[in-house]
Amino acid sequence: MDGTDGIDLAEDGAQDSDGEADRVRERRRARLAAYDELRARRPELFTNPEGAAFEILLDPAEQAAVTRQTAELAAALGLSDDVADIGVVHQDPYIRLVRDAVRFADGRTGTYIRIVGDRATGGAAALPVLDDGRIVLLHHFRHADRRRHWEIPRGFGEAGEDGAATARREAGEELGCAVRESVLLGPYAADSGIGDNVNELHLVRIDTAAFREEPEDGARAEGISERRALDPGAFHAMLLGGEITDGYTLAAYGLAVARGLLAPPGR
């Protein structure tokens, strides 16, 4: 069912003129149409399990009521009218930003925003281990916080890839050498508070002779300024010193130790 049937989605706070009201109405219809399309493709993202703390409202009348409520609040706060839009509010080749109308556990209604993917499968990260037992980290500049982090290779999955293929490809691209073997460590939800995808963590084995610490031009263009191969003691010291903060790296290392694939220092 089209969630916009019979509903005027241009609210009072957005009606500066007839033309502006039409623009808002069409924008909201388009975002709800994309929402309905996503619901058809990934229905598991729109279930309401018994006892769920946040119930997604899929009834058009309830969605419209939340839109009105949120538009009034936005106007009072001097915010843009589009913060009241329900549906797919942003989409690019990497992410889809969705704003749901919800009913909270205490009965209040409002909106909740999240990032969802086209597919149920997410990306992957690879913990690189050389033949001599050293662990490789990348010093990677990240746009989100404008800082460099010591971390392991990771990235989005491509069409037709499983997690192992993504881990191998990302490791090969960021390390500049082929992966000899990959071992699944387990799933990892990087931030279930905002995103839906569960990524796979793998341990990948690299021939020591093939590895080079100096990044190639392509790796530098991606923000990788340094590669460092660390013996277990040096890696552990960086952990304890707070130099490694990347969640993928911490989770992969913890799983590798728990599975007996890496031994903690002193053992």
Phi, psi and omega in degrees: 000138176287119183293358182254003184302123171071015184243132173273108185267000175271108187273166185305320183293346183253000188266069177285333179200167178299319180295319179293320178298319178296320180297315179296317181300314181292322178298316182290325176296317181295320181291324176288326177296318177295326177296314179297323178295317178295321177301321180292325182280322184228069184299336181296340180281352186238017177283157176238085180300154178301131178081009180300136182290334181231109180272123177285129180266117183250354177286128183305322180293320179291322176299317180295322179295319178294321178299315178299313181301314183289325178296320178296318179294318180298317180297320180294330181267359181073027181266163178296147182295340185285353176289351177269353184291136174259140177125204178275106188263350173202141178211133174217185183296348186249321183222162171230122181262122186241133173246119180262149164275131185224158168247123182279168185300332181272007177097345178294154173244156180180207181237157176218132185251148180206163177252127179230157180256169177292328186238158178291333178278143180257215178264202181208158174230152185231123175271108185275129178234126179280164180303329182275007176092355179286148178257137183258131174240152177250139172266104195242124176281129181245132183293323189304315180246005176060039181223162172266141180230145169276120187204173179262162179298142175201166177178175178288149173284151175257162182305131178086355181270143164265179184298321180296318180294321178296316180298316179296316182295312181297318179297316179298318181293317187274338178262344179074021178207163185283153175267130180276324185205147173230144180232126179291127176266320179152177179278159181211119174265105188298318179204088182290351177284341182229334185236159184261337190286139171255122182265161177258140174253133180230151165262128179243139181258135185237137174294126182303320183294336183273345186276139175232131180288328182287120180291146174283170181302320181297319178292320178297323179296335178273002177100005181270112183262343185201145168244140182225126175263120189243134172288162185305323180295317179293321178298314181298321179296321177295321177300308184292333179277002179074017180279340179251113182241352182292126184296322178299316182295314180297317181292318181296316179297315180300318179292321180297319177293315182298327180273002179076015179274338173229143177259132176297154178305141178093358179245000000 
